[in-house]
């Protein structure tokens, strides 16, 4: 079943599984080069990227209860792109940190 055929709840569930289970597991095993490994970090990065800024300035908390179908589909797609290497997680993490005024923390780790 393609993402276009999935209900919003199914897409949100997939997004949650990707960010809470699959991506942290990959960060511990085959994707050890990723700059983050905690579920909340993956969620921050994905949602900030979708919103082009700090996600909670655009989506009420908790985000998973307020995502539109389009946002949930975009979140799943972005997770898939991160996992496959089509999107550079380090780059979008750095951008997320910049939006949050934490660019000094980013440059200190370089």
LONUMI-360296 format. One record per residue (C-alpha): residue number from 1; residue in one letter; x negated, y, z negated. Coordinates in steps of 0.25 Angstrom, whole numbers, plus 5000, padded with zeros to 4 digits. Layout:
% residues N
{site NUM, "A", {X, Y, Z}}
...
This chain:
% residues 110
{site 1, "X", {5000, 5000, 5000}}
{site 2, "X", {4994, 5014, 5004}}
{site 3, "X", {4994, 5026, 4995}}
{site 4, "X", {5005, 5032, 5003}}
{site 5, "X", {5015, 5021, 4999}}
{site 6, "X", {5011, 5021, 4984}}
{site 7, "X", {5020, 5028, 4974}}
{site 8, "X", {5014, 5040, 4965}}
{site 9, "X", {5014, 5031, 4953}}
{site 10, "X", {5006, 5020, 4961}}
{site 11, "X", {4996, 5030, 4965}}
{site 12, "X", {4994, 5036, 4951}}
{site 13, "X", {4992, 5022, 4946}}
{site 14, "X", {4982, 5019, 4957}}
{site 15, "X", {4975, 5032, 4953}}
{site 16, "X", {4974, 5029, 4939}}
{site 17, "X", {4969, 5015, 4941}}
{site 18, "X", {4958, 5020, 4950}}
{site 19, "X", {4954, 5031, 4940}}
{site 20, "X", {4956, 5023, 4927}}
{site 21, "X", {4951, 5009, 4931}}
{site 22, "X", {4945, 5008, 4945}}
{site 23, "X", {4936, 5020, 4946}}
{site 24, "X", {4930, 5019, 4932}}
{site 25, "X", {4927, 5004, 4934}}
{site 26, "X", {4920, 5008, 4947}}
{site 27, "X", {4912, 5018, 4940}}
{site 28, "X", {4907, 5008, 4930}}
{site 29, "X", {4904, 4998, 4941}}
{site 30, "X", {4902, 5000, 4956}}
{site 31, "X", {4903, 5016, 4956}}
{site 32, "X", {4893, 5019, 4945}}
{site 33, "X", {4888, 5031, 4952}}
{site 34, "X", {4901, 5038, 4950}}
{site 35, "X", {4900, 5050, 4941}}
{site 36, "X", {4912, 5046, 4932}}
{site 37, "X", {4918, 5034, 4927}}
{site 38, "X", {4929, 5037, 4917}}
{site 39, "X", {4944, 5037, 4922}}
{site 40, "X", {4947, 5051, 4918}}
{site 41, "X", {4935, 5056, 4926}}
{site 42, "X", {4940, 5049, 4939}}
{site 43, "X", {4954, 5055, 4936}}
{site 44, "X", {4948, 5069, 4934}}
{site 45, "X", {4940, 5068, 4947}}
{site 46, "X", {4951, 5063, 4956}}
{site 47, "X", {4962, 5072, 4951}}
{site 48, "X", {4952, 5084, 4951}}
{site 49, "X", {4949, 5081, 4965}}
{site 50, "X", {4963, 5080, 4969}}
{site 51, "X", {4967, 5093, 4963}}
{site 52, "X", {4954, 5100, 4967}}
{site 53, "X", {4952, 5105, 4953}}
{site 54, "X", {4955, 5101, 4939}}
{site 55, "X", {4967, 5091, 4940}}
{site 56, "X", {4974, 5095, 4928}}
{site 57, "X", {4976, 5109, 4933}}
{site 58, "X", {4984, 5103, 4945}}
{site 59, "X", {4990, 5090, 4939}}
{site 60, "X", {4997, 5089, 4925}}
{site 61, "X", {4992, 5079, 4915}}
{site 62, "X", {4992, 5068, 4915}}
{site 63, "X", {4988, 5068, 4930}}
{site 64, "X", {4992, 5054, 4933}}
{site 65, "X", {5007, 5057, 4929}}
{site 66, "X", {5007, 5069, 4938}}
{site 67, "X", {5000, 5065, 4951}}
{site 68, "X", {5008, 5067, 4963}}
{site 69, "X", {5009, 5055, 4973}}
{site 70, "X", {4999, 5063, 4982}}
{site 71, "X", {4989, 5066, 4971}}
{site 72, "X", {4990, 5051, 4966}}
{site 73, "X", {4987, 5047, 4980}}
{site 74, "X", {4976, 5057, 4982}}
{site 75, "X", {4970, 5052, 4968}}
{site 76, "X", {4970, 5037, 4973}}
{site 77, "X", {4964, 5041, 4986}}
{site 78, "X", {4953, 5049, 4979}}
{site 79, "X", {4950, 5038, 4970}}
{site 80, "X", {4949, 5028, 4981}}
{site 81, "X", {4939, 5038, 4989}}
{site 82, "X", {4931, 5039, 4976}}
{site 83, "X", {4930, 5024, 4975}}
{site 84, "X", {4926, 5022, 4989}}
{site 85, "X", {4916, 5033, 4989}}
{site 86, "X", {4923, 5042, 4999}}
{site 87, "X", {4924, 5053, 4988}}
{site 88, "X", {4912, 5056, 4980}}
{site 89, "X", {4916, 5055, 4965}}
{site 90, "X", {4904, 5063, 4960}}
{site 91, "X", {4907, 5074, 4969}}
{site 92, "X", {4922, 5075, 4965}}
{site 93, "X", {4918, 5073, 4951}}
{site 94, "X", {4909, 5085, 4952}}
{site 95, "X", {4920, 5093, 4958}}
{site 96, "X", {4929, 5089, 4947}}
{site 97, "X", {4919, 5094, 4937}}
{site 98, "X", {4917, 5107, 4944}}
{site 99, "X", {4932, 5110, 4944}}
{site 100, "X", {4932, 5107, 4929}}
{site 101, "X", {4920, 5117, 4927}}
{site 102, "X", {4911, 5105, 4923}}
{site 103, "X", {4901, 5107, 4935}}
{site 104, "X", {4890, 5109, 4925}}
{site 105, "X", {4892, 5095, 4919}}
{site 106, "X", {4892, 5090, 4934}}
{site 107, "X", {4878, 5097, 4937}}
{site 108, "X", {4872, 5092, 4924}}
{site 109, "X", {4873, 5078, 4928}}
{site 110, "X", {4866, 5080, 4941}}
